[in-house]
Amino acid sequence: MNSLWQKGIELRPFIENAVTITEEGPRLLSGPELLAEAEAELAKPWMVEGLFRPGWLAVVGGHGKTGKTTLVTHLMHAINQGQPFLGRATTRAQVIYVSYEMPLEELVRLYPDVCGDDPSNWPLTLVDPPQPLMPDNLQPFIDTSQPGLLVVDSATPALALRKDEENQGGEVGHR
């Protein structure tokens, strides 16, 4: 099973090496503009304290069967329950897992291990999603009136990527 905990792998290095991607592109800011933008960013709530805020894109990439899904399942559970993740405070929010490649029988073995035996505590799971995944396809399933976490596993079918583009955060962010 795709599990970090089975192999005793520490989760912290995955988080410490995450890269933040912006949609705005290069901008030249004066000192006052920089200060104003930084203050506005600091005023936003954290989804996971010190890691990301609502609206941010995070990409978890790596080789197959290294525990990416398990790591993200821990994140989903923490946000779904409003519990700490890696010792950091979270904001409780709706969580949706879009499953392209994880077989259902593996999910129902993974979720109890991470989220507990009560299925009402498991993340909402969208199965058999369309390829490629478009915002209009998700609209019926997402409550956009409040922040939430949307996990897409895997980016290759969801974004119609080629070869190893899934593990290239820049390419996923661009799509």
C-alpha positions in Angstrom: 0.0 0.0 0.0 1.1 3.5 -0.8 2.0 4.5 2.8 4.8 6.6 4.3 4.1 5.4 7.8 4.8 1.8 6.8 8.3 2.7 5.7 8.9 5.1 8.6 9.6 8.0 6.3 9.5 11.5 8.0 6.9 13.8 6.6 8.6 17.1 7.4 11.1 17.1 4.4 8.2 16.9 2.0 6.7 20.1 3.4 10.0 21.9 3.8 10.8 21.4 0.1 7.4 22.5 -1.2 7.5 25.4 -3.8 4.9 28.1 -4.0 3.8 29.2 -7.5 2.1 32.5 -8.3 -0.3 33.2 -11.2 0.6 36.9 -11.4 4.1 36.6 -13.0 6.9 39.1 -12.6 6.1 42.5 -11.2 8.3 45.4 -10.1 7.1 46.8 -6.8 8.2 50.0 -5.0 9.0 49.7 -1.2 5.5 50.9 -0.2 3.8 48.6 -2.7 5.9 45.6 -1.4 5.0 46.5 2.2 1.3 46.8 1.4 1.2 43.5 -0.5 3.1 41.7 2.3 0.7 43.1 4.9 -2.3 42.1 2.9 -0.9 38.5 2.5 -0.1 38.3 6.2 -3.7 39.3 7.0 -5.1 36.3 5.1 -6.0 33.2 7.2 -3.8 30.1 6.9 -5.3 26.8 5.7 -2.2 25.2 7.3 -0.3 27.6 9.5 3.0 28.7 7.8 2.5 26.4 4.8 -0.4 27.7 2.6 -3.4 29.9 2.6 -6.8 29.5 0.7 -6.3 30.0 -3.0 -2.7 28.8 -3.1 -1.6 26.0 -5.3 0.6 23.3 -3.8 2.0 20.5 -5.9 3.3 17.2 -4.3 5.5 15.4 -6.8 7.7 12.4 -6.6 8.3 8.9 -7.8 5.5 6.4 -7.9 4.7 4.5 -4.6 6.7 6.9 -2.4 3.8 7.9 -0.2 2.4 11.1 -1.9 -1.2 9.9 -1.5 -0.7 8.9 2.1 1.0 12.3 2.9 -1.9 14.2 1.3 -4.5 12.0 3.1 -3.0 13.0 6.4 -3.3 16.7 5.2 -6.9 16.1 4.1 -7.9 14.5 7.4 -6.3 17.3 9.4 -8.1 20.1 7.5 -11.3 18.1 7.4 -11.3 17.8 11.2 -9.5 21.1 12.0 -6.6 19.2 13.6 -2.9 20.1 13.5 -0.9 18.9 10.5 2.8 18.3 11.3 2.4 20.3 14.5 0.9 23.3 12.6 -2.6 24.7 13.2 -5.2 24.2 10.4 -8.4 25.8 9.5 -11.3 23.4 9.3 -12.7 23.3 5.8 -14.4 21.1 3.2 -12.1 18.6 1.6 -12.6 16.9 -1.7 -10.3 14.2 -3.1 -10.5 13.7 -6.9 -9.4 10.1 -7.5 -8.1 9.2 -11.0 -5.6 6.5 -10.1 -6.2 5.2 -6.6 -8.3 2.1 -6.7 -11.4 2.2 -4.4 -10.3 -0.9 -2.5 -7.0 0.8 -1.7 -8.7 4.0 -0.6 -11.0 2.1 1.8 -7.8 0.5 3.4 -6.0 3.9 3.5 -8.8 6.1 4.9 -9.3 4.0 8.1 -5.6 3.9 8.7 -5.3 7.7 8.5 -8.8 9.1 9.2 -10.2 6.4 11.5 -12.9 3.8 11.2 -15.9 6.1 11.0 -16.5 6.8 7.2 -18.2 10.1 8.1 -14.8 11.4 8.9 -13.3 10.5 5.6 -12.8 13.1 2.9 -15.4 13.5 0.2 -14.1 11.5 -2.8 -15.0 12.2 -6.4 -14.6 9.0 -8.4 -14.6 8.5 -12.2 -13.9 12.2 -12.9 -13.8 13.5 -16.5 -10.5 13.8 -18.4 -9.2 16.5 -18.6 -10.7 18.0 -15.4 -12.2 21.5 -16.0 -13.6 24.0 -13.5 -17.1 23.5 -14.9 -16.8 19.8 -14.1 -16.1 20.5 -10.5 -18.7 23.3 -10.0 -21.6 20.9 -8.9 -19.4 19.4 -6.2 -17.7 22.5 -4.6 -19.1 25.0 -2.2 -17.3 28.1 -3.4 -18.8 30.3 -0.6 -16.1 29.2 1.8 -12.4 28.0 1.6 -11.7 24.4 1.1 -9.1 21.9 -0.1 -9.3 20.2 -3.5 -6.8 17.4 -4.0 -6.4 16.0 -7.5 -4.7 12.6 -7.7 -3.1 12.4 -10.3 -2.3 15.4 -12.4 -1.4 13.3 -15.4 -5.0 12.4 -16.4 -6.6 15.5 -14.8 -4.5 18.0 -16.8 -3.7 15.8 -19.8 0.0 15.8 -19.0 2.6 13.9 -21.0 5.3 11.5 -19.6 6.9 12.9 -16.4 5.2 16.3 -16.4 3.2 15.4 -13.3 6.4 15.5 -11.2 7.4 18.9 -12.6 5.6 21.4 -10.3 6.0 24.2 -12.8 4.2 22.4 -15.5 1.4 21.4 -13.2 1.1 25.1 -12.0 1.1 26.3 -15.6 -1.7 24.0 -16.6 
